[in-house]
Amino acid sequence: MARVTVFLWREDKWFIAYEPCTGVASQGLSEEEAIRNIKEALELYLEENPNEDVYPLEYVKVVTVDVEV
């Protein structure tokens, strides 16, 4: 069992789930589905890459900035 940090956000009708240590991503039409899908994707990834170092991030901060376009 490994504990990881997953980022979750919405794009149009999809919820996107992303795990930054491995780069594994998935999606779903609900938060619950996206989380279920990322868990399954991570389990498959880690089966194929058993020496991959995964860990929960200790500090995450999300900020919104204004940029000139």
C-alpha positions in Angstrom: 0.0 0.0 0.0 1.3 3.4 -0.9 -0.1 6.8 0.0 0.2 9.5 -2.8 -1.0 13.0 -3.5 -3.5 13.4 -6.4 -4.5 16.7 -7.9 -8.1 16.9 -9.0 -9.7 19.6 -11.1 -12.5 20.1 -13.5 -12.3 20.8 -17.3 -15.7 21.3 -18.9 -17.7 18.1 -18.0 -14.6 16.1 -17.0 -12.8 15.8 -13.6 -9.1 15.3 -14.2 -6.9 13.4 -11.6 -3.1 13.7 -11.8 -0.4 12.1 -9.6 2.8 14.2 -10.0 5.5 11.7 -8.9 4.6 9.2 -11.6 2.9 11.5 -14.1 -0.1 9.2 -14.2 -3.4 10.9 -15.0 -7.0 9.8 -15.5 -10.5 11.3 -15.7 -14.1 10.8 -14.9 -17.5 12.5 -15.2 -17.6 12.9 -11.4 -15.0 13.4 -8.7 -15.6 9.9 -7.4 -15.2 8.3 -10.9 -11.9 10.2 -11.5 -10.6 9.1 -8.1 -11.6 5.5 -8.8 -9.9 5.7 -12.2 -6.7 7.2 -11.0 -6.4 4.6 -8.3 -6.8 1.8 -10.9 -4.3 3.5 -13.2 -1.8 4.0 -10.4 -2.1 0.3 -9.3 -1.5 -0.8 -12.9 1.4 1.6 -13.3 3.1 0.5 -10.0 2.6 -3.2 -10.9 4.6 -2.5 -14.1 7.1 -0.2 -12.2 7.6 -1.8 -8.8 10.7 0.2 -8.0 9.0 3.6 -8.7 9.4 5.9 -5.7 5.9 7.3 -4.8 5.1 9.3 -1.8 2.6 11.9 -0.6 3.7 15.5 -1.1 4.2 17.3 2.3 3.2 20.8 1.1 1.0 21.8 -1.8 -0.2 25.3 -2.5 -2.4 26.2 -5.4 -2.4 29.9 -6.5 -4.1 31.8 -9.2 -2.1 34.5 -11.0 -3.0 37.1 -13.6 -1.0 37.1 -16.8 -0.9 39.5 -19.7 -2.3 38.0 -23.0 
